[in-house]
């Protein structure tokens, strides 16, 4: 196994138990994604991959689907119901008696608190209810103050809310309540310091520049880590061992400190106009150095955490670039030379940062493999492995079925297995370098060379060598070469796209030609990240090409022509074909596993669905004024909902074909509702398709992204719904009650199924 392949499995902690294997490489954390990575790199066969999914519980069965939709409906029902109650109170504020206002909000707080005690505050539903109780206390205090005119200022409301949240957090023992208390405490301190200012927004803007609060964040992190280490010595599964809250606090600390230093370096910050309590502003650089040294020692030696080190190194790189920019590095070379060498500098720094992080990842994984690995508990409905499953158990099961871990991986397995935050740092550096190179090409062509005719041909001729150079460097073994090649590939592709739209008279032809070129270039590049971005671009190009075809047909008075009839059929056909293609990939994933083309196909899949989300969001923006500003039509996006409904229908038919008659009947009964939803709420149907595919593939990241999109889409929809506010509140409450009723039905169904299975056993 070569060095590149070894780096692909560095974040690992369990050795293969196969005595015949001479490989000393450890394996990644047990997840569906790690199994797919092993299969694509040739370490396990596609049949072993499929067997492993069933053994680990990554492939959802009927019971898992019931649990998943019950959780989704429960979450949506609670959010819709609470939003409806709040809107109802706001609309009827003047007509309601003070006691009625207090009663409505108080019922939410009391119900959540009593429900948490009833189901148990240590259970997941109990923790969620306790969190709802704590969050709802804020609106209760606001209603009380507005109703009885207590004269309390806004900062006093947040002070009381913070105290109540801290009390609940001490009792509830969950990170969510501490995070809510932290947010409320931030608001309280900011408003208290800015109580003499004209606007609360002024208070928050100046609150950012207080050295004392940087020290407060650092102390909060130190207290949490100290408590977590003490708890870990007694109980390794303590809730204090959760990492997301200290990571958020540390990210907040590093971002604040970095922005503070960058503003100081650039001299744009007015030190005299900022608040100053006890600590002088000049102490921040010394605090930053001390904090960085202590954090590096703690998260490298005492409590290894690669996320913290990546955040620290990324922030340090940003401050370094700001200092070099203030020193006017390369500025004496002129505009063209400055953009070129700054692009090279950013690429080099990003590649060096990635190399350092990958080395830390490999070393820290080897060190952690010598001791018990921390177990991270994810919600069951997100698709984690069933309890008690380990790599050791999995290999024993595979060996019993004649499968084993292979020593020789696929020769083209070059993509390293890295956490998302390392990939995010690489992506940010790549995009910044690509922008700098694009600016370099633009100034070189039109300022230095004084090109004033045939600009599109010149841009195309220059972009093609840049693209080919990027392809050659992407094929290299060195990290710097591949990272630099990716930036060049983006710059070259952007140049080709600009040349096409400048050179072709027809926007329709430019859209479709660019889509075809992106397909060809993606095949040529053979890079997962590039393929993902290309898939997004292809979906957008085809959608806008069809839209311009309809747009020109309407403007040219072809209302009765066959051309317009055909053009109007193209959007629903395109979205239906795309949705069905995504559904086919999701259901036939095994066909693509077992070679590196599996990762490329994954990139096509996720990129195409992301492109659909982007187009849907873009269509909403055009519907509410953006189109009149940019004159960019987007016709037929509503057909996306019908295509998504068709995809969900195929998924239902496929997934229920081996289930009970009741499950098949319930699935088919929901099909008409799906198409109604797709017609009236295309964005909701698209989100539903994404949730089904994400759960089938066990991709927690996709599930989270789709849920965030769906929440934002529904907020936008209800905000712009052309009905009275009272009707909106009624619709929200009714929607919440329907979803809660569906969750209850699924709960009863699941209980009944479990009783029947126990009876048959």
N, C-alpha and C positions, 0 to 999 in steps of 0.2 A: 504494500500500500504506500503510495507516494505521499509526500509532505502535504500537498494540497488536499488530498483526500482526508488525511488525518485531521486537518483543521476543520473539516466539515463536521466532525463529531467531538468537538472539544468541550461542549457544555454538558458533561455526562458524569455519571457517578456509579454505574454498576457494570461489572465486567461480564463478558459472555461466559457462561458456565461450560461451554463445549470444550472438553479436554483435548479434542483433536485440533482445535483452532490454535494457531500460533499468533493470532492477532492480539495485540495488547491494547487496542483502542477500546475505550469505554463507549457507552451508548448514551444517546440523548435522553432527557426526561421523557418518561412514557406518556405519549400523547398520540393522537391520530396523525398529526402532522409529522412527528418523528418517524412513525411507521411508514408513511408515504415517502419520506426522505430516504429511509433505508432501502425501500423497494426501488425507487427511481435510481439510486446509486448502485444497484445490483447486489446489495448485501443480503436481501431476502427475495424470494421469488414472488410473483403476483399471487399465486395460490396460497403461499404462506402469509402474505399481506391480508388476503381476504379472511383466512382462518384466524389471524390475529385480531382483526376487527371484531369478529364474532366473540372470540374468547374474552377480549377486554371490555366488551359492551359498548364499543364506539358506534356500531350500527344500530340505530334505534328500532325497537320492536313496538308492538301495539301499546304496551304499557308505558314505554318511554314517550311515545307520541302523546298519549293522554296527559302525562305529567307535564310535558312541555307546553301544550296549549292551555292547560289549566293555569300554569304560572303566567303565561302571556296574557290570558284573559283577565286574571286576577289583577295583575299590574296595571293593565289598561283600564279596567273597570274602576279601580281606586282613583287613578289620575283623572279620568273623565268625571267621576262623581264629585270629587273635591273641587275641580275646576267649575263645575256647574253650580255647586253651592256658593262658591265665592262670587261668581257672576250674578247669581240670584240676589245675594245680599247687596252687592254694589248697585244693582238696578233698582231695588226696592228700598234703598237706604232711607229716603225721606218718608216713605209711607209706612215703614215698620216701626213698631214700638221699641224702645231701648231694650226691654226685656227679651223681645223676640230676637233681636240681633245677637245678644249675648247667648241666648239659648241655642241658636243654630250653630254658632262656632264652638260653644262649649260642649255640645253633643259630640262633635267630631273629636275633640280632645279627650273627653271622658270615655267615649266608645273605644278609641284606640288604646287608651291606658288600660281599661278593664279587659279588652280583648287580649292585650299582651299578657296580663296576669293570668287570664283563663287558659290560654294555650301554652304558657310557659315563656318567660322572658329570655330563656337560653335557647329556645328553638328559633329557626329561621323566620317563621311567621310572627313569632313573638317579638323578635328583634325588629322586624319591619314595622310592626304596629307601634312599638315603643318609639321608633324613629319618627313615624308619622305624628305621634302624640307630641314629641318635642318640637317638631317643625311647626305644628298647628298652634303651639302656644304663642308664637309671634303674632299671627293674625288675631288671636284672642285678645292679646294685650293692646293691639292697635284698635280693635273694635271697642274695647273698654275705654280707652283714652278718648276716642272720638265721640263716643256716646255720652259719657258723663263729663267731658271737658275738664279733665283733671289738671290741665295746664302743664303736664309733663312734656319735656322736649323730646325730640326724636332719639337723642343719644341715651336718654334715661330709659326709653323703651328697650333699646338693645342691651342696656346694662342688666335690666331685670331678666330679659330673655336669656342672656348669657349665663347668669347665675342659675336659672332653672335648667338650662341644658347641661351645665356642669353637674348639677345634682342628679339629673337623670343618667348622665354618663357614668357617674360613680356607681349607681345602682345597676344600670343595664349592662355594663362591661362589654361595650362594643365600640369599634373604631368609628362607625358611622356617626354616633352621637358626639364623640369627641371632635370629629370634623365639623359637624354643625355648630358646636360650641366655639370652635376656632373661627369659623366664618362670622358668627355673630359677634365674637370678641373683637375681630378686626374692624367691623362696622362701628362698634361701640367706641373704640379708641379713636378711630378716625373722626367720628362725629363729635366726640368730646373735645378733641384738640381743635377742631374747626367750628366750635359752637358760635364763635363771633363772626364767622364768614357769612357772606350773603347766600351761598348755595351749598348744599351737601356735596355736589360734584367738586367744588373747589376744595372741600375738606379731603376728599379721597385723593385728589391729584397731589396735594401737598403732603398727605400722609405717606406717600410713596418715598419721600425723601427724608425720613427720620432715622438717624443712626440707631436710636434706642430700640426701634422696632426690629431692626436686623439682629440686635443682641437678644431680643425677646424670642424671635424665631429660633435662633441658635440654642437658647436655653430650653425651649420646648422640645427640640429634637434630642438634646442631651438627656433630658428627663425621660423621654419615651424610650430611648435606647437603653438607658440604665435599667428602667423597669422591665423592659423586654428581656434583657439578659438575665436578670434575677428570676423572672418568671420562667425562662427557658431552662434554668438549672433545676427547677422543681417539676415543671410540666412543659414538655417541648411543644405541645399542641395548644398552649394558652392563646387566647385571643390577642394578647399583646405581641405575639410573634407575627402578626399580620404586617406585611411590608408596605402596603399601598399608602397608608397615612404618613409614615415618616418619609417616604419617597416624595409625596406631594409637598410636604413641608420643606424638604431639602431642595426640591425644584424651585419652590417659591423663594427660598433664601438665596440660591445661586442666581436666579434671574434678577431679583431686586439688586443684589450686590453688583452683578455684572453691568446692569443698566446704570447704576450709580457711578461706577468707575468709568464707563464709556462716556457718560455725560461730562464727568470731570475732565477726562482726557481731551475731549473736543472743545471744552471751554464754553459750552452753550448753557451750562447750568449756572443760575444766578445764586451763588452761595449766600449772599447777604439777604436775599429775599426769601430764603427757605426758613422753615421753622428750625429753631435750635433750642432744645430743652436744657440738657446738662452736658451732653457729649458734643464736642466740636465735629464739624463735618470732615475735617482733615484726618479723623481717626479711622475712617472707613477703609482706606488702603491697608493700614496695619491690621485692622480687623479681618479683612479679606485674606491676607497672607496667613494669619494665625488660624483662621477657620479652615482654609484649604489644607494646611499642614495637619491639623488635628483630624479633619475628615479623611484625609488620605491614610493616615495611620490607623484610624478606627475601622474604616470600611475595607482596608486591605489586610489588616492583621487580626483585629479583634472580632469583627463581625463582617466577613467578606460580603460585599454587595457590589456587583458589577454596574448596576444602574447608577448608584451614587458616584462611582468613579467616572463613568461615562459622562454624567451631568457635569461633574467638576472639570473634566478635560475639555468638554465642549464649550463651557463658559469661559475657561481660560483661553481657548483658541479665539473666541469672539473678542475678548479684551485685547489680545495680542494684535489681531487684525485692525482694531480701532486705533491702537497705538501706532502701528505702522502707517495707517492712513493719515493720522495727525502729523507724523513725521514726513509726510509727502514722499514716501518711498516710490520710486520710479516715475514721479510726476514730472521730473525734468526731461524725460524721454519723449514728451509730447503725448497727445491724446491717444494715438494709435499704439505707441509703445507702452504707455501706462496700462491700457486695457489688456494687451497681450501678456505682459509680465505679471500683472495682477491675477489674470486667469491662471497662469502657471503657478503662481504662489498659492492661490486658494486650492488648486488641485493637489499640489504637493503637501500642504498642511493637512488637508482632509485625508489624503492617503496615509500620511504618517500617523495621524490620529487613529485611523482604522487599524493600521498595523499594530499600534500600541494596545488598542483595546482587544484585538484578537489574541495578542500574546497574553494579556491579562486574563482573558477568558479561558485560554488553554491552561495556564498555570493555576488559576483559582479552581478550575474544575478538577484538576488532578489533586489539589490539596483537599477539596471537599469530598472527593471520593474516598479518602482515608477515614472519614468520620461520617456519622449519620447525617443523611441529607434532610434538609427541612422539607416538610410536606406542605404543599400549598393546596388548600381545599377550595375548589371551585363549586359553584352551584351544580347540582346533578343535571338539571335540565339543559345546561350549556354543553353537555356531551363529554364529560370527563370519564375516565376509566371507572369501572365498577370497583367498590371498595375491596381492598386486600390484594389487588393484582399488582405484580411486580415483574420486572424483566426476567427474573429467575423462573417464576411460574410460567411466564409466556414461553420461554425457550424449552422448558420441559414439555409443555403442551405441544409445541411445534415438532419437537423431536419424536414425540409419541405418534405423530401423524406423518413422519418421514421427512420433515423439513428441518433445515439447519441454517445457521448463520454462515454466509460465504466469506471467504477471506479476500477474494479479488473483487473490488468494486468496479463499476463501469469506468472506462478510461477517461471519459469526458466529465466526470463528476468534480467540477471546480468550484461551484457555489458554496461558500462556507455556511455552516449552520450557526446563525447568530441571532441574538435577541432582537426584537423590533426596534429598540432604541438605538442600537448600533447601526442598523439599516437606515433609520431616520437621520442620524448624523451624516451618513454617507450621502443620502438623497439631498439633504440641504446643501452640503458642500458641492455636489454635482450640479445642482440647479444654479447655484451662484456662479460656479465656474462657467457653465454654459451661457449664462446671460452676459458675462464678461467677454467671452469669445465672440458672441453674436455682435456685441457692441464694437469689438475690435474689427470684425469683418465689415460692418457697416461704415465705420469711419475710414477704414482702409480703401474701400471701393469708391465712396462718394465724396470724401474730403481730400484724401491724399492723392488718389489717382484721378480725381476730377471727372468721373464717368457721368455723362449726362444723357447718353442715348443707349437704347437697348439694355436698360438696367436689369430687366428680368433675366436676359441671357447671361449677363455678367455674373449675377448672383448665383444662377444655376451652375455655371462653369466652375465658380469658386467653391460652391457647397459640395459638389460631388467628390473632389479629392479629400475634403475635410471628412466627409462621411466614410469614405473608403479607409482613410487613415484611422478613424475611430474603430472601424471593423477590425483592422489589423491589430490594433492595440487591445481590443477586447478579447482577442484570441490568445493573448500572452498569458504567461504563468504568474507574472508579478502583479501584486495588488495595485501598485501605482499605475502600471500600464493599463490595467483593466478599468480603473477608476477614471483615468485621464481619457481613455477611449470612449467611455460612456458619455462624458461631457462633450467630446468632439462629435459623437453621433447625434446628440440632441441638437447641437449647433448646426450641423450639416443638414439634418432633417428640417429644421426650422427655415433654413435658407432655401431649401428646395420648395417648401410650401409657399413661402413668400414669392418666389419666382413664378410658380404656377399661377397664383392669383393675379400677379401683375401681367403675365404673358398671355393668358387665355382670356378671350373676350367674354366667354360665357362662364358665369359663376357656377352654374350647374355642372358644366364639364370639369371645371377646376376641382369641385368637391369630389366627384366620382373618380377622377384621375388620381387625386391625392390619396383617396381611400385605397385604390389598387396599388399605388406605389408603397403605401405603408405596409400592406400585406407582403409585398415582395421584399421590402427592406427588412422587415421583421424576420422573415425566413433567412435572409442573408446574415443578419446580426447574430442570431442564435443566443440572445441574451434575455433572461427572464424579465428584468426590470424594463428593458426597452420594449419587449413584447406587450407588457401590461399597459404602458403608456400608449403604444400604437393601437391597441384594441379600443381604448377610450377614444382616440382620435378617429378611428375608422367608423365607430358608431356615430360620432358627431358629424363626420363628413357626409355619410349616407343620409342621415336625418335632415341635414340642412340642404343637401342636394335635392332631395324629394320636395322639401318645403319650397325651395326656389322654383322648382318645376311647376308646382301648383300656383305659386304666387305670380309667375309670369303668364301662366294660362289665364288667370283671372284678369290681370291687368290688360292683356291683349284682346279682351272681349271674346274669349273662346268659351263662354258660359254654356253654350249648347253643343259644343264640339265633343267628339269622342275622345280627344286628347285630354280634356279636363276630367271626363268620367274615368279614364284609365289612371290619370294622375291622382285622383281622389282615392282610388283603391290601393295605391302603393303604400301609404303609411301603415294601415292596419295589416297589410300582408307582410311588410318588412318587420314590424314589431312582433307579429305572430311567429314568423320564421325564426327570429332571433330568440324569442322566449322558448320556443320548442327546442332550438339547438342547445340552449343552456340546460333545459330540462333533460335532454338526451345525455349530455355530458355528465350531469349529476347522477343519473340512474345507471349509466354505463361506465363509471369511472374506472372499473377494473381493466377495461380495454386499453387505457392509456398508462397504466402503471407498469413498472418494470424497466424503464429506460429513462434517460434524461428528457425525452420528449414529454414525459409526464409533467415535469415542472413547467415546461413551455405551454402545455395545454392548460394547466392551472392558470397561468398568466393570461391566456386568451379568455378563459372563463371569467375570472374575477375582473379583468379589464372591461369585458363586454358588459357585464352587469353594472359596473361602476359607471360606464358610459351612459347606460340607460338612466341611472340616477341623476347624472349631471344634466342630461337632456331634459328630464322631468323638472328639475329645479330651474333650469334655464327657461323652460316654457312658462313656469309660474312668474318669473321675473318679467318676461315679455308681456304676459297678460295684464300686468299692473304698472304699465307706463314705460318700462325699459325699451319696449319695441319701438315706440314713437321717437325715442331719442337716438337709437342706433339704426333704425330701419332694417332690422334683421328679422325676417319672418320665420316662424316655426309652426308649420301647419301639420296637423295630424298627430300631435303628441297624445291626444286622447285615445287614439288607437292602441297606444302602449298598454293601457289598462286592460283592453280586451285580449291582447296578446298574452299579458301576464296571467289573466284568468284562464286562458287556454292552457298555459304551462302548468298552472296549479291543478287543473282538471286532470291532465295526464299524470301528474304526480299522485293524485288521489287514486286514480284507477290502478296504477302500478303498485302502490304501497298497500292497498286494501284487497288485492286479488287473492291473498292467502289468509285474510282475516275472517272473522265471523260474518254471518249474514247481516247482523245488526250494524257492524262497522261499515260494510260495503253500502248498505242502505243509507246510513247517515252521511257517508261521503258523497254519494250521488245526489242526495237531497240538497247538499250545500252548493252544488254546481250552478244552479240558476242564480243563487245569491251572489256567487263569485262574479258572474257576468254583469249583474246589476251593479255591483261594487266597482267593477272595471269600467263601466260606462259613466257613472256619476263621480267616482273618486279614483281616477287612474293611478294616482300616486299611492293610494292605499293598497290597491291590487298589486302594484309593483313591489311594495314593501312585503306583502304577504308571500309573493313568489320568492323573494329573497330570504325570508325567514324559513320557509319550507326547505329550500335548497341548502341553506346554512346548517340547519339541524340535521338534514340527511347526511351532509358531509362532515358534521361535527366541528365546524369552524366557529369558534367562539368570537373571534375578531369580526367576522362578517356579521354574526348575529348582533353584536353590540352596535356596529356601524348602521345596520338596517334599523334597529330600534331607535337610535338617535335620529336618523332621517325621518322615520315615521312620526316620531313625536314632533319634530320641527314642521313636518308637512301638515299635521293636523292643527297645530297652533296657527299656522299661516292660513289654513282653510277656514277655521272658525273666526279668525280675526277679520277676514275679508268677506265673510258670509253676509249677503245683502238681506238681512232680516233684523228685526228689532232685537235689542239686547236681551229683553225678556225671553224671546224665542230661543236665542242662543243658549241661555242658561238651561232652558227646558230640554233642548236637544242634547246638551252635554250630560245632564243628569240622566236622561233616558238612555243615552249611549252607555254610560257607566253602569246603569242597572242591567242593561241587556248583557254586557260583558260579564258582570258579576254573576248573573243567572247562568250564563254558559259555563263559567268556571264551576259553579255549584253542580250543574248537570254532569260535567266531566268528573267531578269528585265522586258523585254518587255512582256513576258508571264504573269508575276505577275501583271503588270499594266493592261493588257487586261482582266485578270480574275477579277480584282477588279472592272473594268468598267462594266463587264457583271453582276456581283453580284449586283452592285448598280442599274443597269437597271432593274433587276428582282425584287429588293426590291421596 
